[in-house]
Amino acid sequence: MTATDLPFKTSSYASFNDLPILDNQFAEIDWQAPWLCHLNQLGYLSKTVHHLSSFDEKNNGEIRDDQPIDIVAGILNNALHLHQKNAQVDAPITKPTQGNQAHTLTFVSQNALPEGDAYESFIAKTGNIPTRDNLHDLFNGSIWLTFPKTKALLNYHHMLEIAAQGIGERRGRVRDTITVFDENGAILVTSDRGIGEGLRAFDWQASLVTSRAQWDNPTQVNRHAQAAVYIFGHALIEQLIQPRKPLCAHSLVIYVTQNFFVLPLSERMAYLDDALAQQMNEVLCQDGVTPRHLSPLPILGVPHFCSENEHTHFYDDPYVFRSGRRQKTKG
């Protein structure tokens, strides 16, 4: 039996009619969407969520009064343990700051977060990730599964800023940058510097149109690919439940050798997690860093992310594919 065949643990339920259920919003997820293909344990997550959300139909869209809570935390913990077992990797841990040691990461109920405690501080102090039964936290957990080192690095920088600045009405430029990338980030990985430089210069023709044949297709193996985008922001994934052309990611560019695109997907993600954590650390340590250090990327303009962008006129929309602040400044 493979990881994707394993069901949600049901030992505490007397029958299938007693299984926990997820509401209709979870049934709307298109698990075949190309922007989800990189998520670790995608097969297990998709089958389990589909199975549990399908029970809602039997209840006419109503949640039972005795509905158990913390379903999503349970699903994510199962997925985490399966990944450790199948990939033979150590459990992910927090990155310790002064006064906080490293902790093994676990998904827990939102109710475990003490009143008055900051979300980021609680994770750093305990390794526990408060999780609600909603799409936002399901996708947040899926990014923790896929990029654990980078997520831990972002939490580490949150803690450095909290220690230096305290918690006030404003997060400050560093925590603002972390939050924007955490919620809405994407990574352009490419072995062609022209594609990366094109994105940063708002040159959509160079980065997305004329280079189309060089782009990785998530649904087809292309060992000659030279560019791919992987979504990091969990809020962006949630918004893509209902894809809209104006949706725009805040991206970083990571340059790789051509060998990256020959790797199996799981090895790509492990490599990318290391590389992204290192680059984010460099970005967040820069003097004057702000979210403007991240490059806008209209996410449905990524080749193979939607069928409409097969036609070049898709990009002739100045409201979405703008000339950009850098070109305006230069002019």
N, C-alpha and C positions, 0 to 999 in steps of 0.2 A: 504493500500500500504506500502510495506517495503522499507527500505533504498536501497536495491539492485534493486528495481523496478524503482527508480526515474531516469529520464533521465537527461542529461546535460541541463541546463537552456537554453531555446530556445526562450524566449519571445521577444528578440530583432531581431529575424530573421523572414523574411516574409514567408519563406517556407523551407521545408527540403533541397531544392537545394541551399539555402543560408546558410546552417549550416557551421560552421568552420570544417575543415578537418585536420587530422594528417597524416603525410607522412608514407611511407611503413615500416619504422623501427618499428613503434608502432604495426603494424599488425603481426610482428614476435614474439611478446611476447606470451609465453605459460603460461597463467594464472593458469593452473592446475599444474604447476611445484611444487614439494613438498617444495622447498625453499621459495615459496611465500605465503604459506598457513597461515602464522602468521600475515600478514599485516592487519591492521585495515581498514575497509571499502573495503575489497578486491572485494566483489561482485559489489559494485558501480563502483569502479575504472575499473574493467575488462569490465563490460558491456558498460560503457561510452567510454572508449578508443577504444574498438572494434567497437562500433557504429560510432564514428567519423573517425576512420582510414578506415572503409569500404567505406566511401564516396570517398576516393582517387581513388578507382577503376573506378569510373564514370568519373574521370578526366584524365584517362590514366597515372596516376603517376605524374601528374603535379599539382603544387600548383597555385591557381588562383592569379591574380594580386591584387585582393581586399581581399585576405585572411586576416582575423583578427588575431592579435597576442595575446599572453598571454592566449592561450587555456589551457595549463597545469596548470597555476596558478588558473584559474577559476575552473577546475576540482578538484584541491586539496582543494580549499576553500569550495566548495560544500561538499566534503567528510568530511572536518573538522567540518562543521556545522551539518552534519548528525550524526557524531559520538557524538558530544556534546548533541544533542537532544535525540538520541536513548539510549546512555549510561548514560544520566543524569549526565554529568561531566562538570566541569568548563572549560572555554577556556584555552588552554595551554599558558603559559607566559614564558618570559625570566627570567633568574636568574640574579638579579641585581648585578653589581659591583660598586665600588666607582665612583660616578658621573653619574651613569646610573640607573634609576629606572626600575621596572618591567614593561614590555609591553606585551600586548596580541599579540600572533603570527598570522600573516597573510601572505599569499603568494601574491607577487606583481611582476610586470614586471621587468625583468632585467634592463630595461631602467630607473627604479626608483633609481638605485644605482648611486649616484653622481660620476662623474669622479674624481679619486684620492682617493675615500673612500675605505677602506678595507671591504671586504665582511662580515667578522665576526663583525667588529665594527659597520657596518650599522645595522645588526640584533640586536646587543646589545642596540644601541641607539634608535631604532624605533620599533622593533618587526617585521619588514617587512623582509621577506625572498625572495631575488631576484630569479626569476625563469624563465628559458628559455623553449622554446617548444622543448625539446629533452628528450631522454630516461634517461639520467643521472639525470636531475632535476626532472623528474617524480618519479624516485625511491628515490631520496633524499627526496622529499616531502612525499613519502609513509613512510619513516622511521621517519620523524618528526611526522606523524600521529600516529605511533605505539609506539615510544619511545620518547615522547616530553620532559620528565624530563631529560633523559640522553643527548639528543641533546642540550638542554638548558645548561646543566652542562658542556658539551664540549665547547660550546661557551663562557661560563663564564671563563673557564681556558684559552682559547685563549686570552680573554681580560686581565686577570691577567698577562699573559706573555707579551702581547703587552705593557701594562703599565710599566712593569719592564724592558723590553729589547728593546722596540720600534719595528719598522718593518724594517727589513733589508733583505739582500739577503738570509740569512739562517734563518730558523724558530726557531732553537734551539731544544734541545732534548725533551722538554715537548710538544711543538707544533707539532713536528714530530710524537710523539706517538699518540697524538690526531688525526692527519691527517690520519695516517696509519689505526687506528681503525675505524675512521669515514668513510673512503673509502672502507676498505677491511676487516672489523671486523666481527666476529661471536661469539656467546655465546654458550658454552656447559653448559647445565643445567642438573645436575644429583644428584640423591640421593645415588649413589654408588661411594664412594671415590676412589675405584680401577679404575673406568673408567676415572675420572678426573686426577688422578695421572699418569695413563697410557698415556694420551694425553701429559701431561707435560714432560714425560720421553721419548717420541717418541716410546712408546711401542704400536704399532698399533694393535697387536694381542689382547692385553688386553683391549684397549680402543674401538676398532671397530669390531673385528672379533669374538673372543670367547664370547663376551658380546652381540652379535647381538640380541638375543631373549629379551634382556632387553631394547631395543631401541624403542622409540615412532615411530609409523608409521603415518605420517601426513594425510594419506588418510583413515585410519581405527582407530577406537577407541581402545585404549589399556590401560585400567586402571591399568595394572600391570607394565607399562613402568617405567624405572628408568633413562632414559637419552634421551635428545633431543638437537638438534642444531637449533638455530634461527639466521638468517643472519642479521647483523646490517649494513654492508658496502654497500652503494648504488652503488659504482663502481663495486663491486663484483657481485651484482645482474645484473647489466648491462652486464657484461662479460658472465654471465650465460645464456644470450639470445642464445649464441652459446656455449654450455657446452664443456669443454675440461678437460681431466683428470688431467693435471698438475696444474689447478687452485688451489691456496692455500690461505686460509683465515688466518688472524691473530686473535687468539681467547683468550677469558677469560673463566675461569671455575667458575660457580656459583653453590654452593651446596645448595640443597633444601631438604625438607622432602618428603616422598612418597606422601603426600597429594597434592603436587603441580600438579601431573599428573592426579588427579581426577577433578581438576578445569576445568570449561569451558575455551575455548581458550582466550576469552576476559579478563577473570580474571587472567589467566596465564600471559598475556602480561602486565596488569596493575601491578601485583606483580613484574614481572621481570624488568619493567622500574624503579621501586623504588630501587630494589636490585642492578641493574646495575649502576644506577646513584651513589649510595653509594660506590660501589666497584671501579668505575672509579675515583671517587674523592680521595679514598685512594691510588690508584695506582699513580695518577698524582701528589700527594703530597709527594711521596717518593723521597728521595735524589737519584740522579743518574738515574731516570727513563728514559728508552729509549724504542723504539719499540721492543727490544729483550725481554722485560717483557711479550710480547704477544706470545702465543704458536702457532706455525704453525699447520694448519689443512687442509690437502687435501680435499677440500669440497665435491667432488664426492665420497669420501670414506665413508661419513656418511651413515649408513645403511638406506635404503629406498630412498636415494636421486637419485639413478640410478639403473636400473635393473642389470647392469653388476656386481655390487659389491655383488650380491647374491653368487657369486662364489669366494671362498677364494683365488684363484690364481690372482684375480684382485689386491690384495695387494702385490703381489710378484714383484713389480716394484720399484727397488731401486732409480730410478730417481725421482719418485713421493713420495714414502713412505721411506724417508731417515732415516738413523740411528740418525741423529740430532746432533747439536752442543754440547748439554749437555753431551751426551754419549761420544762424542769424547774428550771433555775436561776432563771428569772423567777418561777416559782411559789413 
